[in-house]
């Protein structure tokens, strides 16, 4: 069963987040992550990433990889994301 993920992040530059997110699509697909990026309408520096992941553990393994950590820096993400995992 897939898990639904909602991740909220703050960014310095949404355009950089958007570009980095697009550039990492093949890596997400290879990890079994089906995610979509949304911009917060009330906060130009806020973003939400929603979608399905194979498991919480698989997502966390992806997020802690050195490549993803570097991508998060490139995307100007400020601090750790606020993660919510949902099942049902």
Secondary structure, DSSP 8 states (H G I E B T S, - for coil): --EEEEEEEEBS-HHHHHHHHHHTHHHHHHTT-EEEEEE-TT-TTEEEEEEEES-HHHHHHHHTSHHHHHHHHHTTB-S--EEEEE--
